[in-house]
Amino acid sequence: MKFRPIPILVTLVISFSVLFGGWSLYNSYALTNPMTDIISNIDGVNEVNTAFDADQVTIELTLDPNISIREVIQQIEAEGKSVINDREVTYHIQDDSNHKIDEWWSSSLFDVAQAMENKQYGDIPLKLEQQIHELEGLEVKTEIDDSNVYVQLKLDEHFKVIILPRTPAELEVW
């Protein structure tokens, strides 16, 4: 039996094109495009970029600085549930921070980290409000849901968004 290299090569090229082309079309039309459409229709979302892996979804957002991040994320997870399925969702929020906000956040981070570690989430707004006087004109907004603590810092036209993952309280065995 004599092998003919040209038909084998053509068959391989066509097979790989169909296989990977089919995956690309599925990824684009069944996952990425519907998710992008869902998120784009949420008020306050200026730009969105989504990327799907086998077990993870990465969502990059550019938001209006006056929007509630908690509400946006809850809306994304509720409306995109059928597309997300069991994948872990990672959010990257594009903000417009400056060095003053970054320095203030760095100085406040220890108290926030301590409250997070001790699962004293109610202390986070109090700690931040105690330090707000250190940067005149700074506005601090904190929100919480079942999985995250959201902190929004705004100074003039600049803003910073921080999403802190929280772990739910676990029952301990005595």
C-alpha positions in Angstrom: 0.0 0.0 0.0 1.4 3.3 -1.0 0.6 6.5 1.0 -0.2 9.6 -1.0 0.9 12.6 1.0 -1.2 15.3 -0.8 -4.7 13.7 0.0 -3.6 13.0 3.6 -2.4 16.6 4.1 -5.6 18.0 2.5 -7.7 15.8 4.8 -5.8 16.9 7.9 -6.1 20.6 7.0 -9.9 20.3 6.3 -10.4 18.2 9.6 -8.5 20.8 11.7 -10.3 23.7 10.0 -13.7 22.1 10.7 -12.8 21.2 14.3 -11.3 24.4 15.4 -13.5 26.6 13.2 -16.5 24.9 14.8 -15.2 25.6 18.3 -14.5 29.2 17.4 -18.0 29.7 16.0 -19.6 28.1 19.0 -17.5 30.2 21.4 -18.3 33.3 19.5 -22.0 32.8 18.7 -23.2 30.7 21.6 -21.2 32.2 24.5 -19.3 35.5 23.9 -21.8 37.4 21.8 -24.9 36.6 23.9 -23.0 37.5 27.1 -21.7 40.7 25.6 -25.2 41.6 24.4 -26.6 41.0 27.9 -24.0 43.1 29.6 -24.1 45.9 27.0 -27.8 46.4 27.7 -27.3 47.1 31.4 -27.5 50.8 32.3 -24.2 52.3 33.2 -22.0 49.9 31.3 -20.0 51.8 28.8 -17.7 49.0 27.4 -17.6 45.2 27.8 -15.2 42.5 26.8 -15.8 38.8 27.7 -13.6 35.8 27.4 -14.7 32.2 28.0 -12.6 29.2 29.1 -13.8 25.7 30.0 -14.3 26.6 33.6 -14.0 30.4 33.8 -15.5 33.6 32.4 -13.5 36.8 32.4 -15.5 40.0 32.1 -13.8 43.3 31.6 -16.1 46.3 32.2 -15.9 50.1 31.8 -18.6 51.6 33.9 -20.2 54.9 34.7 -18.6 56.1 38.0 -22.0 56.7 39.6 -23.4 53.3 39.0 -23.9 50.6 41.7 -21.4 47.9 41.0 -23.2 45.4 43.1 -26.4 45.9 41.1 -24.5 45.6 37.8 -22.8 42.3 38.9 -26.1 40.9 40.3 -27.8 41.7 37.0 -25.0 40.1 35.0 -25.2 36.9 37.0 -29.0 36.8 36.9 -29.4 37.5 33.2 -26.3 35.6 32.1 -26.9 32.5 34.2 -27.7 30.3 31.2 -24.5 31.4 29.4 -22.3 31.3 32.5 -23.5 27.9 33.8 -21.1 26.6 36.4 -18.1 28.7 35.3 -16.3 30.9 37.8 -16.7 34.5 36.9 -13.8 37.0 37.2 -14.5 40.7 36.9 -12.0 43.3 35.8 -13.4 46.8 36.3 -11.6 49.6 34.3 -11.4 52.6 36.5 -9.8 56.1 36.3 -7.8 56.2 39.5 -5.1 58.7 40.3 -2.1 58.6 42.7 -4.1 60.4 45.5 -6.8 57.8 45.5 -4.3 55.0 45.3 -2.3 56.3 48.2 -5.4 56.8 50.3 -6.5 53.2 49.5 -3.1 51.8 50.4 -3.2 53.5 53.8 -6.7 52.2 54.4 -6.1 48.7 53.2 -4.7 47.4 56.5 -8.0 48.1 58.3 -10.0 46.7 55.4 -7.9 43.5 55.3 -8.2 43.0 59.0 -12.0 43.4 58.8 -12.1 40.9 55.9 -9.9 38.4 57.7 -12.1 38.6 60.8 -15.3 38.5 58.7 -16.4 41.8 60.3 -17.7 43.2 57.0 -19.8 45.8 58.8 -16.6 47.4 60.0 -15.4 48.2 56.5 -17.6 51.3 55.9 -16.9 52.5 59.5 -13.1 52.2 59.0 -13.2 53.9 55.6 -15.4 56.8 56.9 -13.0 57.3 59.8 -10.2 57.9 57.3 -12.1 59.9 54.7 -11.0 63.2 56.2 -7.4 62.4 55.1 -8.3 63.2 51.5 -10.6 66.2 51.1 -13.4 65.7 48.6 -13.2 61.9 48.6 -16.5 60.1 48.3 -16.6 56.5 49.6 -19.4 54.0 48.8 -19.5 50.5 50.1 -21.9 47.7 49.2 -22.0 44.0 50.0 -23.7 40.9 48.7 -23.3 37.1 49.3 -20.0 36.8 47.5 -18.3 40.2 47.5 -17.7 43.5 49.2 -17.6 46.5 46.8 -15.8 49.7 47.5 -16.1 52.7 45.2 -13.8 55.7 45.7 -14.4 58.9 43.9 -12.4 62.1 43.9 -13.4 64.8 41.4 -13.6 63.1 38.0 -11.3 60.2 39.1 -12.6 56.9 40.6 -11.4 53.6 41.8 -13.4 50.3 42.1 -12.4 47.5 44.4 -14.1 44.1 44.5 -13.1 42.1 47.6 -14.2 38.5 47.5 -15.7 37.3 50.8 -16.1 33.9 52.1 -19.5 33.0 53.7 -19.5 32.2 57.4 -19.0 28.5 57.9 -20.6 26.6 60.7 -18.0 25.2 63.1 -18.2 22.0 65.0 -17.9 22.3 68.7 
